[in-house]
Amino acid sequence: MLIDLHTHTHPLSHDSLLSPDELIEAAKAARLDGVCLTEHDFFWDPTEVAALRKRHNFLVIPGIEVNTEDGHIVVFGLDRFVYGMHRVHELARLAQTAGAVMIAAHPYRRQLPFELRHEGDWTQVLERAVANPALAHVTAIETQNGRGTDRENAFSTEVAARLNLPNTGSSDAHERKDIGRAATQLDRKITNLEVKPAVLRPTPTRSDV
């Protein structure tokens, strides 16, 4: 099953140009099997997600992208924003209690400079990224971000390899052209919106779907 684990729509994500309906129609056109709505620091109302799924006859799963002090984390299995979630240790505590899944989104951000001037800089930056405390709590690393460059995604792939964590791919869509640039192949079919978070534990990524 090919699913996009990281997307944004307006108005809940103010920087997105996509409506939820546009996102779903584009996902269908890209031959995806489902999308996850992961707005910036906002949770979807489950009844609205259910209405979207019914209207389009398409799998829609709610999540959230939390802006923590140590980077952005996509989470599945929580249903409300709690004060203190921006601190990764508190987010991890809440996720563990709920049996939720945490995925590190675009881990190259805040870590990988635009230019590396000296031999060995890549290794130093990589070691610093691997030491990010947030990565001690995640289930997987988003190694293929549809809005990232090949260089940035290669960096994320090395981070995941060093930590021996699974890879995911996501469009991180904010506009229609982003849909289909990356997605994650799950090893089983999901048919129920009330899916247990463990089902979302990812297997290898397929990009440019």
C-alpha angles and dihedrals in degrees: 000000000000113000136169106227099188125047139139133213136181141282094024091048103044094199095056123099093195127096115212091250092051090049093053095046090050091048090053090050089051089053095244119155096215148347135220119220106220108170123185107274093329131107123215120236104252091224090057091049090050090051091051092050093050094045093052099029087229136123112261120175124188122226137140140238107222119203101218129180088255100045142294118312125192110213133192122188103042122100107190140038113251125195110258097032089121087072106080096216090056092046089050091050092052092046093050092050092050096040089242128162123237122200123186108234121214094338091188090076115100087011114060115065120218089243132027109203105183136052109260094027091112091056093047093049090046092052090050091050093049089053091058104127092221091067091063088070105042129102094210145358124241098232097166112052112177092218095046127093124246088255093052093047091047088055091051090049091055091049090054092047093052091050093041091232128147120261127236132189125211137165095226080210120201096157137024097263090061094064114105097017092112138358141161127252110222120204095229139037118259116209103159125074090209089065120163110249091236089070088065093062098124136234127199121327128248115201134193092027 
